[in-house]
Amino acid sequence: MGNYEEIKRFGEKLHTLRQQHGMTVIELGDMLGVGNSFVVRIEKGQRKPPTGFILGVSRIFDVPIDLLMKDELDLE
């Protein structure tokens, strides 16, 4: 994940997943061991998510990493 569009798309997917599960940024941050402002920056596409963060999101929401990373796979 390197370019801005990929980073932005990951953030959009993360935001959608978090809302679908009725979770706050504070709750998700606590589960991932990061601050809520870190989660917000990733959701807004302002920060590149580290590998461990991506793996944690995949585990928490039980979503394959491919779904999180590939733009052609959308959440519905």
Wavefront OBJ file of the C-alpha trace (Angstrom):
o trace
v 0.000 0.000 0.000
v 1.788 3.025 -1.161
v -0.124 5.594 -3.126
v -2.579 8.098 -1.754
v -5.655 6.540 -3.382
v -4.925 3.114 -1.855
v -4.396 4.664 1.566
v -7.579 6.715 1.240
v -9.599 3.675 0.113
v -8.348 1.598 3.059
v -9.452 4.395 5.384
v -12.911 4.482 3.826
v -13.269 0.737 4.242
v -12.087 0.927 7.843
v -14.610 3.663 8.596
v -17.420 1.628 7.015
v -16.494 -1.526 8.924
v -16.250 0.330 12.221
v -19.653 1.929 11.733
v -21.256 -1.338 10.594
v -20.120 -2.879 13.876
v -21.315 0.059 15.975
v -17.815 0.724 17.224
v -16.294 4.074 18.195
v -12.788 5.138 17.211
v -11.868 4.891 20.901
v -13.071 1.278 21.107
v -11.258 0.299 17.918
v -8.104 2.089 18.992
v -8.156 0.264 22.326
v -8.561 -3.088 20.567
v -5.650 -2.300 18.247
v -3.459 -0.742 20.928
v -3.378 2.703 19.300
v -4.878 6.077 20.098
v -8.190 7.219 18.674
v -6.507 10.079 16.788
v -4.337 7.484 14.999
v -7.478 5.634 13.876
v -9.084 8.893 12.718
v -6.009 9.843 10.646
v -6.043 6.441 8.956
v -9.780 6.653 8.273
v -9.263 10.081 6.663
v -6.394 8.807 4.505
v -3.896 11.054 6.271
v -1.687 8.226 7.526
v -0.440 5.012 5.980
v -1.592 2.041 8.074
v 1.229 -0.135 9.392
v 1.131 -3.843 8.573
v 0.260 -4.809 12.151
v -2.668 -2.411 12.099
v -4.008 -3.940 8.871
v -3.671 -7.436 10.309
v -5.478 -6.338 13.476
v -8.351 -4.828 11.497
v -8.646 -8.030 9.490
v -8.795 -10.100 12.682
v -11.202 -7.832 14.582
v -13.726 -7.575 11.760
v -13.103 -11.084 10.392
v -12.446 -9.671 6.934
v -9.839 -11.083 4.537
v -6.867 -8.804 3.986
v -7.574 -8.895 0.233
v -10.925 -7.238 0.861
v -9.245 -4.469 2.830
v -6.394 -3.900 0.400
v -7.792 -4.346 -3.101
v -9.898 -1.559 -4.498
v -11.930 -3.813 -6.757
v -13.352 -5.619 -3.720
v -16.019 -3.489 -2.074
v -17.793 -3.701 1.254
v -21.546 -3.664 1.030
l 1 2 3 4 5 6 7 8 9 10 11 12 13 14 15 16 17 18 19 20 21 22 23 24 25 26 27 28 29 30 31 32 33 34 35 36 37 38 39 40 41 42 43 44 45 46 47 48 49 50 51 52 53 54 55 56 57 58 59 60 61 62 63 64 65 66 67 68 69 70 71 72 73 74 75 76
